[in-house]
Amino acid sequence: MGHPDPGYGYTVAVNIDELNERFGIPGALAFETTEAGLVLAKVTTPSCTAELYTHGAHLALWQPTGLEPVLFLSEKSKFEKGAAIRGGIPVIFPWFGARTATSESPRTDGPSHGFARTTEWDVSFAAVVGEELHLALTLVPDDNAKALGYDRFRVALQFTLGRSLTVKMTVANEDTVPLRFEEALHTYLHVGDATQISVRGLQGTEFLDKPDGFKRKTQSEEPLHLERETDRVYLNTEATVFVDDPVLKRTLVVEKSGSQTTVVWNPWSELSHKLADMSDEGWREMVCVETANASEGALVLEPRSLHTMEARIHVEPLQS
């Protein structure tokens, strides 16, 4: 479902020819429909290739020219209506993890990580600037969001796709009362071997350790080496995170703004085996470094105001 006003773009039922006529860019951006009925935007510029689904505004592939893909995508991921895509950059909104009761609302119903990642978004803008493609999608309340109690918001996602990747997420509250929400760009980074990577930038930061009962801890080690299931919600941090990958001989750099929460996640072997949309060895090829405002960093947005969160990712050669 989408907003009926054509000013917001198109719904999933749109004719692909019409979508290409309005937003397609010859040699750079084309839309097609998958066998499962999802709308897929394919990006090809001199600086990168990328694939983005309007289902969830989900960036599934970003690969700078001449480099390995930067995002991990599970080979067992479902690409169908109503299902979340495993890998790429899922968009988490308006709650992170399971929905929990708050002072504003006692409700606990709804899917894990909110409804944005399984809702159809509308394309609203596309342009090539230099060697970069700029692409924007919007989300407004559909019947499902309204049924879950979210009926006066707008969300815009702006992608800048080139040798680097920028994702900017803006949430607007159109209600007459404050809007409490959580958000995350749940970025799956592709690595050569998760057991060999190093994660830098979070030393001295407090975090909630989910596998250890959400105990509050402070990271003492630098860098962090993954040795088991890792699911850490780092609090009150604006730090840039560096993922050093000796197998692919590169460092993935994740910068951010408008975000006070960083999540580092790897399911490891046991949990990976339990995930129907992840291969048993898929955990070896990924680590999530998520730009977020979640848990204790949830936001309260006043009426007629907005908030913008931004993630910026680029690749550097690994320094020996």
Beta strands, then each sheet from edge to edge (+ up, - down):
strand 1: 29-33
strand 2: 39-44
strand 3: 48-53
strand 4: 58-64
strand 5: 91-92
strand 6: 122-129
strand 7: 132-139
strand 8: 153-161
strand 9: 165-173
strand 10: 179-181
strand 11: 183-185
strand 12: 188-190
strand 13: 198-200
strand 14: 206-209
strand 15: 215-218
strand 16: 230-234
strand 17: 241-245
strand 18: 250-257
strand 19: 261-266
strand 20: 286-293
strand 21: 299-301
strand 22: 305-317
sheet 1: 1+ 2- 3+ 4-
sheet 2: 5+ 11- 20+ 12-
sheet 3: 5+ 11- 20+ 19- 16+ 14- 15+
sheet 4: 6+ 7- 8+ 9- 22+ 18- 17+ 13-
sheet 5: 10+ 21-
end
